[in-house]
């Protein structure tokens, strides 16, 4: 059936990194039908007072903003209507 997938280990803590993932995906596959983002970061501390501002910012950027950025770059320059996220069969039909 010609199905393919790609697993990439990438820090998604910035919009620029998310844009690189989209670019590399489109170079390799010419389309993007399904997006799975499992990026996360966590710091185990005994007290909230032990968490630095840098750790908090990286956690928020990776766990919250990366989800938004990946969807945002996925939909960049997309002009076709799409009814939902359930279509994930690996077919590429000319959509970005």
C-alpha positions in Angstrom: 0.0 0.0 0.0 3.0 2.3 0.2 2.5 3.5 3.7 5.4 5.2 5.4 6.2 7.0 8.6 9.0 8.9 10.1 10.3 9.1 13.7 12.5 12.0 14.5 14.2 12.9 17.8 14.0 16.7 17.9 13.8 19.3 20.6 10.6 21.3 19.8 11.2 24.1 22.2 11.0 26.8 19.6 9.0 27.7 16.6 12.1 27.6 14.3 12.7 24.0 15.3 9.1 23.1 14.5 9.4 24.7 11.1 12.6 22.6 10.4 10.6 19.4 11.2 7.9 20.5 8.8 10.4 21.4 6.1 12.3 18.1 6.4 9.0 16.1 6.4 7.8 17.8 3.2 11.2 17.2 1.6 11.0 13.5 2.5 7.3 12.8 1.9 5.9 15.8 -0.1 2.9 15.8 2.2 1.9 15.5 5.9 -1.3 13.6 6.6 -0.9 12.8 10.3 1.0 14.6 13.0 1.9 12.9 16.3 3.8 15.0 18.9 5.1 13.2 22.0 7.6 15.8 23.0 7.8 16.5 26.7 10.2 17.6 29.4 9.9 17.2 33.2 12.1 18.1 36.1 11.5 16.1 39.3 12.0 18.3 42.3 11.1 17.9 46.0 9.8 21.5 46.1 8.5 24.0 43.6 11.1 26.4 45.0 13.8 24.2 43.4 12.5 24.8 39.8 14.5 27.5 38.0 13.0 30.0 35.6 14.9 28.4 32.8 13.5 24.9 33.6 10.0 26.3 33.8 10.3 28.1 30.5 11.7 25.0 28.8 8.9 22.9 30.2 6.2 25.3 29.0 7.8 25.7 25.6 8.2 22.0 25.1 5.0 20.7 26.7 2.5 23.4 25.7 3.9 25.7 23.0 5.4 22.9 20.9 1.9 21.4 20.4 0.6 24.8 19.2 3.7 25.5 17.0 3.5 22.1 15.3 -0.2 22.5 14.4 0.5 26.1 13.3 3.3 25.1 11.0 1.3 22.1 9.8 -1.5 24.4 8.7 0.8 27.1 7.2 -0.1 27.8 3.6 -3.0 25.3 3.7 -6.0 26.4 1.7 -8.0 23.2 1.5 -10.8 22.5 4.0 -10.3 19.6 6.3 -13.0 18.1 8.5 -11.0 16.5 11.2 -7.9 14.7 12.4 -9.2 11.2 12.0 -7.8 10.7 8.5 -4.4 9.1 9.0 -4.1 6.4 6.4 -0.8 7.5 4.9 -2.2 8.6 1.5 -0.8 11.7 0.0 -3.3 13.5 -2.3 -1.5 16.7 -3.2 -2.3 18.5 0.1 0.6 20.2 2.0 
